[in-house]
Amino acid sequence: MVFISKNWKISVAPVVLMLVLFIFVPAFNAGTVGIMVPVSVLFTLGVSRFLYKKGFLD
C-alpha cells in the first residue's frame, strides 16, 4: 500500500486486469476469486518491475 500511495502508476495495472477479468469472465465464484488475489499480486510485481526497468518509476 505504501508503494501504491507513493506512485499511482503501480496501481493502474492490477485495477485494469481485474476489471477486464470481471467484465469478460463473469462466472467467477468464491474459489476463483481467492486464486485471483495471488495472481494479481504476481502480475503487479511483474508490471512494477517492467516499469522500473524502463525508467517509468522514480
MMTF fields as JSON, N, C-alpha, C and O atoms, coordinates in Angstrom:
{
  "mmtfVersion": "1.0.0",
  "mmtfProducer": "UNKNOWN",
  "numBonds": 231,
  "numAtoms": 232,
  "numGroups": 58,
  "numChains": 1,
  "numModels": 1,
  "chainsPerModel": [1],
  "groupsPerChain": [58],
  "chainIdList": ["A"],
  "bondAtomList": [4, 2, 8, 6, 12, 10, 16, 14, 20, 18, 24, 22, 28, 26, 32, 30, 36, 34, 40, 38, 44, 42, 48, 46, 52, 50, 56, 54, 60, 58, 64, 62, 68, 66, 72, 70, 76, 74, 80, 78, 84, 82, 88, 86, 92, 90, 96, 94, 100, 98, 104, 102, 108, 106, 112, 110, 116, 114, 120, 118, 124, 122, 128, 126, 132, 130, 136, 134, 140, 138, 144, 142, 148, 146, 152, 150, 156, 154, 160, 158, 164, 162, 168, 166, 172, 170, 176, 174, 180, 178, 184, 182, 188, 186, 192, 190, 196, 194, 200, 198, 204, 202, 208, 206, 212, 210, 216, 214, 220, 218, 224, 222, 228, 226],
  "bondOrderList": [1, 1, 1, 1, 1, 1, 1, 1, 1, 1, 1, 1, 1, 1, 1, 1, 1, 1, 1, 1, 1, 1, 1, 1, 1, 1, 1, 1, 1, 1, 1, 1, 1, 1, 1, 1, 1, 1, 1, 1, 1, 1, 1, 1, 1, 1, 1, 1, 1, 1, 1, 1, 1, 1, 1, 1, 1],
  "groupList": [{"groupName": "MET", "atomNameList": ["N", "CA", "C", "O"], "elementList": ["N", "C", "C", "O"], "formalChargeList": [0, 0, 0, 0], "bondAtomList": [1, 0, 2, 1, 3, 2], "bondOrderList": [1, 1, 2], "singleLetterCode": "M", "chemCompType": "L-PEPTIDE LINKING"}, {"groupName": "VAL", "atomNameList": ["N", "CA", "C", "O"], "elementList": ["N", "C", "C", "O"], "formalChargeList": [0, 0, 0, 0], "bondAtomList": [1, 0, 2, 1, 3, 2], "bondOrderList": [1, 1, 2], "singleLetterCode": "V", "chemCompType": "L-PEPTIDE LINKING"}, {"groupName": "PHE", "atomNameList": ["N", "CA", "C", "O"], "elementList": ["N", "C", "C", "O"], "formalChargeList": [0, 0, 0, 0], "bondAtomList": [1, 0, 2, 1, 3, 2], "bondOrderList": [1, 1, 2], "singleLetterCode": "F", "chemCompType": "L-PEPTIDE LINKING"}, {"groupName": "ILE", "atomNameList": ["N", "CA", "C", "O"], "elementList": ["N", "C", "C", "O"], "formalChargeList": [0, 0, 0, 0], "bondAtomList": [1, 0, 2, 1, 3, 2], "bondOrderList": [1, 1, 2], "singleLetterCode": "I", "chemCompType": "L-PEPTIDE LINKING"}, {"groupName": "SER", "atomNameList": ["N", "CA", "C", "O"], "elementList": ["N", "C", "C", "O"], "formalChargeList": [0, 0, 0, 0], "bondAtomList": [1, 0, 2, 1, 3, 2], "bondOrderList": [1, 1, 2], "singleLetterCode": "S", "chemCompType": "L-PEPTIDE LINKING"}, {"groupName": "LYS", "atomNameList": ["N", "CA", "C", "O"], "elementList": ["N", "C", "C", "O"], "formalChargeList": [0, 0, 0, 0], "bondAtomList": [1, 0, 2, 1, 3, 2], "bondOrderList": [1, 1, 2], "singleLetterCode": "K", "chemCompType": "L-PEPTIDE LINKING"}, {"groupName": "ASN", "atomNameList": ["N", "CA", "C", "O"], "elementList": ["N", "C", "C", "O"], "formalChargeList": [0, 0, 0, 0], "bondAtomList": [1, 0, 2, 1, 3, 2], "bondOrderList": [1, 1, 2], "singleLetterCode": "N", "chemCompType": "L-PEPTIDE LINKING"}, {"groupName": "TRP", "atomNameList": ["N", "CA", "C", "O"], "elementList": ["N", "C", "C", "O"], "formalChargeList": [0, 0, 0, 0], "bondAtomList": [1, 0, 2, 1, 3, 2], "bondOrderList": [1, 1, 2], "singleLetterCode": "W", "chemCompType": "L-PEPTIDE LINKING"}, {"groupName": "ALA", "atomNameList": ["N", "CA", "C", "O"], "elementList": ["N", "C", "C", "O"], "formalChargeList": [0, 0, 0, 0], "bondAtomList": [1, 0, 2, 1, 3, 2], "bondOrderList": [1, 1, 2], "singleLetterCode": "A", "chemCompType": "L-PEPTIDE LINKING"}, {"groupName": "PRO", "atomNameList": ["N", "CA", "C", "O"], "elementList": ["N", "C", "C", "O"], "formalChargeList": [0, 0, 0, 0], "bondAtomList": [1, 0, 2, 1, 3, 2], "bondOrderList": [1, 1, 2], "singleLetterCode": "P", "chemCompType": "L-PEPTIDE LINKING"}, {"groupName": "LEU", "atomNameList": ["N", "CA", "C", "O"], "elementList": ["N", "C", "C", "O"], "formalChargeList": [0, 0, 0, 0], "bondAtomList": [1, 0, 2, 1, 3, 2], "bondOrderList": [1, 1, 2], "singleLetterCode": "L", "chemCompType": "L-PEPTIDE LINKING"}, {"groupName": "GLY", "atomNameList": ["N", "CA", "C", "O"], "elementList": ["N", "C", "C", "O"], "formalChargeList": [0, 0, 0, 0], "bondAtomList": [1, 0, 2, 1, 3, 2], "bondOrderList": [1, 1, 2], "singleLetterCode": "G", "chemCompType": "PEPTIDE LINKING"}, {"groupName": "THR", "atomNameList": ["N", "CA", "C", "O"], "elementList": ["N", "C", "C", "O"], "formalChargeList": [0, 0, 0, 0], "bondAtomList": [1, 0, 2, 1, 3, 2], "bondOrderList": [1, 1, 2], "singleLetterCode": "T", "chemCompType": "L-PEPTIDE LINKING"}, {"groupName": "ARG", "atomNameList": ["N", "CA", "C", "O"], "elementList": ["N", "C", "C", "O"], "formalChargeList": [0, 0, 0, 0], "bondAtomList": [1, 0, 2, 1, 3, 2], "bondOrderList": [1, 1, 2], "singleLetterCode": "R", "chemCompType": "L-PEPTIDE LINKING"}, {"groupName": "TYR", "atomNameList": ["N", "CA", "C", "O"], "elementList": ["N", "C", "C", "O"], "formalChargeList": [0, 0, 0, 0], "bondAtomList": [1, 0, 2, 1, 3, 2], "bondOrderList": [1, 1, 2], "singleLetterCode": "Y", "chemCompType": "L-PEPTIDE LINKING"}, {"groupName": "ASP", "atomNameList": ["N", "CA", "C", "O"], "elementList": ["N", "C", "C", "O"], "formalChargeList": [0, 0, 0, 0], "bondAtomList": [1, 0, 2, 1, 3, 2], "bondOrderList": [1, 1, 2], "singleLetterCode": "D", "chemCompType": "L-PEPTIDE LINKING"}],
  "groupTypeList": [0, 1, 2, 3, 4, 5, 6, 7, 5, 3, 4, 1, 8, 9, 1, 1, 10, 0, 10, 1, 10, 2, 3, 2, 1, 9, 8, 2, 6, 8, 11, 12, 1, 11, 3, 0, 1, 9, 1, 4, 1, 10, 2, 12, 10, 11, 1, 4, 13, 2, 10, 14, 5, 5, 11, 2, 10, 15],
  "groupIdList": [1, 2, 3, 4, 5, 6, 7, 8, 9, 10, 11, 12, 13, 14, 15, 16, 17, 18, 19, 20, 21, 22, 23, 24, 25, 26, 27, 28, 29, 30, 31, 32, 33, 34, 35, 36, 37, 38, 39, 40, 41, 42, 43, 44, 45, 46, 47, 48, 49, 50, 51, 52, 53, 54, 55, 56, 57, 58],
  "secStructList": [7, 2, 2, 2, 2, 2, 7, 6, 2, 2, 2, 2, 2, 2, 2, 2, 2, 2, 2, 2, 2, 2, 2, 2, 7, 6, 6, 7, 7, 2, 2, 2, 2, 2, 2, 2, 2, 2, 2, 2, 2, 2, 2, 2, 2, 2, 2, 2, 2, 2, 2, 2, 2, 6, 6, 7, 7, 7],
  "xCoordList": [0.813, 0.0, 0.859, 0.498, 1.988, 2.874, 3.406, 3.469, 3.794, 4.34, 3.276, 3.567, 2.057, 0.979, 0.65, 0.376, 0.674, 0.377, 1.493, 1.238, 2.713, 3.811, 3.823, 4.222, 3.391, 3.443, 2.178, 2.033, 1.267, -0.034, 0.079, -0.846, 1.176, 1.327, 1.314, 0.918, 1.743, 1.766, 0.349, 0.119, -0.586, -1.942, -2.801, -3.845, -2.398, -3.222, -3.317, -4.404, -2.202, -2.17, -3.101, -3.888, -3.05, -3.953, -5.426, -6.292, -5.711, -7.107, -7.64, -8.75, -6.855, -7.27, -7.41, -8.375, -6.452, -6.525, -7.803, -8.508, -8.108, -9.293, -10.578, -11.528, -10.626, -11.813, -12.04, -13.164, -10.986, -11.11, -11.566, -12.446, -10.98, -11.369, -12.813, -13.542, -13.238, -14.602, -15.647, -16.799, -15.259, -16.201, -16.322, -17.429, -15.182, -15.209, -15.356, -15.679, -15.127, -15.315, -16.217, -15.734, -17.514, -18.414, -18.723, -19.453, -18.189, -18.517, -17.603, -17.495, -16.947, -16.099, -16.962, -18.021, -16.502, -17.165, -16.158, -15.066, -16.501, -15.64, -14.281, -13.275, -14.231, -12.963, -12.011, -10.813, -12.532, -11.653, -11.23, -10.148, -12.04, -11.652, -10.491, -9.591, -10.499, -9.392, -8.09, -7.015, -8.173, -6.982, -6.491, -5.29, -7.408, -7.036, -6.249, -5.549, -6.338, -5.575, -4.072, -3.343, -3.58, -2.137, -1.724, -0.618, -2.596, -2.297, -2.158, -1.255, -3.033, -2.972, -1.705, -1.098, -1.306, -0.079, 1.131, 1.983, 1.202, 2.317, 2.316, 3.37, 1.145, 1.019, 1.496, 2.208, 1.104, 1.501, 3.01, 3.632, 3.598, 5.046, 5.759, 6.754, 5.255, 5.857, 5.763, 6.741, 4.599, 4.416, 5.261, 5.843, 5.337, 6.14, 7.613, 8.307, 8.086, 9.489, 9.752, 10.778, 8.819, 8.95, 8.996, 9.841, 8.094, 8.072, 9.353, 9.855, 9.875, 11.109, 12.279, 13.093, 12.362, 13.461, 13.421, 14.467, 12.223, 12.079, 12.222, 12.237, 12.326, 12.541, 11.281, 11.353, 10.124, 8.875, 8.593, 7.767, 9.255, 9.069, 10.273, 11.41, 10.012, 11.113, 11.823, 12.772],
  "yCoordList": [-1.188, 0.0, 1.256, 2.263, 1.191, 2.354, 2.699, 3.872, 1.678, 1.924, 2.487, 3.351, 2.007, 2.497, 3.947, 4.742, 4.297, 5.681, 6.628, 7.806, 6.132, 6.961, 7.085, 8.121, 6.04, 6.058, 5.413, 4.192, 6.21, 5.731, 4.839, 4.076, 4.907, 4.098, 2.609, 1.797, 2.257, 0.844, 0.294, -0.888, 1.119, 0.642, 0.498, -0.151, 1.077, 1.031, -0.391, -0.84, -1.09, -2.427, -3.432, -4.078, -3.596, -4.587, -4.196, -5.063, -2.903, -2.466, -2.801, -3.316, -2.51, -2.821, -4.326, -4.787, -5.093, -6.558, -7.095, -7.891, -6.677, -7.182, -6.724, -7.501, -5.495, -5.03, -5.854, -6.268, -6.087, -6.883, -8.3, -8.838, -8.903, -10.277, -10.352, -11.26, -9.427, -9.488, -9.106, -9.529, -8.312, -7.962, -9.096, -9.459, -9.661, -10.659, -12.091, -12.978, -12.337, -13.666, -13.522, -13.555, -13.362, -13.098, -14.326, -14.215, -15.473, -16.704, -16.958, -18.097, -15.93, -16.12, -16.467, -15.876, -17.423, -17.751, -17.536, -17.02, -17.915, -17.648, -18.331, -17.776, -19.517, -20.232, -19.568, -19.476, -19.105, -18.483, -17.075, -16.629, -16.379, -15.051, -15.19, -14.35, -16.216, -16.469, -16.762, -16.447, -17.352, -17.636, -16.365, -16.196, -15.483, -14.277, -13.276, -12.432, -13.34, -12.416, -12.654, -11.7, -13.889, -14.091, -13.837, -13.358, -14.15, -13.877, -12.377, -11.931, -11.609, -10.15, -9.599, -8.671, -10.15, -9.705, -9.975, -9.105, -11.175, -11.507, -10.636, -10.193, -10.399, -9.534, -8.117, -7.5, -7.607, -6.27, -6.184, -5.199, -7.199, -7.209, -7.225, -6.525, -8.02, -8.087, -6.763, -6.309, -6.149, -4.859, -3.786, -2.943, -3.803, -2.821, -2.957, -1.957, -4.183, -4.415, -3.923, -3.297, -4.211, -3.758, -2.236, -1.673, -1.569, -0.114, 0.469, 1.489, -0.182, 0.285, 0.135, 1.048, -1.003, -1.248, -0.272, 0.127, 0.111, 1.038, 2.501, 3.392, 2.747, 4.103, 4.921, 6.144, 4.265, 4.995, 5.258, 6.11, 4.552, 4.756, 5.481, 5.246, 6.352, 7.117, 6.307, 6.792],
  "zCoordList": [0.0, 0.0, 0.0, -0.608, 0.679, 0.753, -0.629, -0.997, -1.402, -2.74, -3.671, -4.498, -3.544, -4.396, -4.058, -4.957, -2.791, -2.433, -2.875, -3.125, -2.973, -3.437, -4.956, -5.487, -5.662, -7.115, -7.659, -7.598, -8.188, -8.646, -9.873, -10.152, -10.613, -11.824, -11.513, -12.349, -10.317, -9.923, -9.774, -10.029, -9.374, -9.103, -10.354, -10.3, -11.468, -12.674, -13.236, -13.599, -13.309, -13.914, -13.223, -13.915, -11.895, -11.285, -11.378, -11.498, -11.324, -11.447, -12.835, -12.97, -13.859, -15.231, -15.425, -16.034, -14.911, -15.023, -14.393, -15.014, -13.186, -12.501, -13.192, -13.292, -13.665, -14.395, -15.659, -15.943, -16.404, -17.633, -17.311, -17.984, -16.294, -15.936, -15.465, -15.866, -14.633, -14.117, -15.161, -15.063, -16.159, -17.224, -18.235, -18.634, -18.651, -19.715, -19.223, -20.012, -17.941, -17.361, -16.144, -15.012, -16.358, -15.231, -14.373, -13.388, -14.721, -13.999, -12.807, -12.353, -12.294, -11.118, -9.91, -9.697, -9.133, -7.872, -6.739, -6.98, -5.537, -4.385, -4.51, -4.067, -5.1, -5.245, -6.209, -5.943, -7.322, -8.312, -7.908, -8.291, -7.159, -6.68, -5.697, -5.688, -4.888, -3.965, -4.682, -4.172, -5.841, -6.637, -7.328, -7.539, -7.675, -8.41, -7.564, -8.126, -6.262, -5.415, -5.583, -5.854, -5.433, -5.657, -7.104, -7.354, -8.053, -9.457, -9.673, -10.381, -9.077, -9.19, -8.55, -9.084, -7.433, -6.763, -7.658, -7.835, -8.215, -9.101, -10.354, -10.81, -10.899, -12.069, -11.743, -12.536, -10.581, -10.168, -9.972, -10.371, -9.367, -9.197, -10.545, -10.732, -11.48, -12.807, -13.55, -14.145, -13.517, -14.19, -13.517, -14.2, -12.205, -11.482, -11.83, -12.017, -11.915, -12.287, -13.713, -13.981, -14.626, -16.005, -16.075, -16.771, -15.361, -15.353, -14.759, -15.231, -13.726, -13.108, -14.071, -14.213, -14.726, -15.672, -16.851, -17.363, -17.278, -18.402, -17.982, -18.831, -16.678, -16.191, -15.976, -15.855, -15.928, -15.722, -14.248, -13.924, -13.361, -11.93, -11.36, -11.769, -10.424, -9.81, -8.762, -8.146]
}
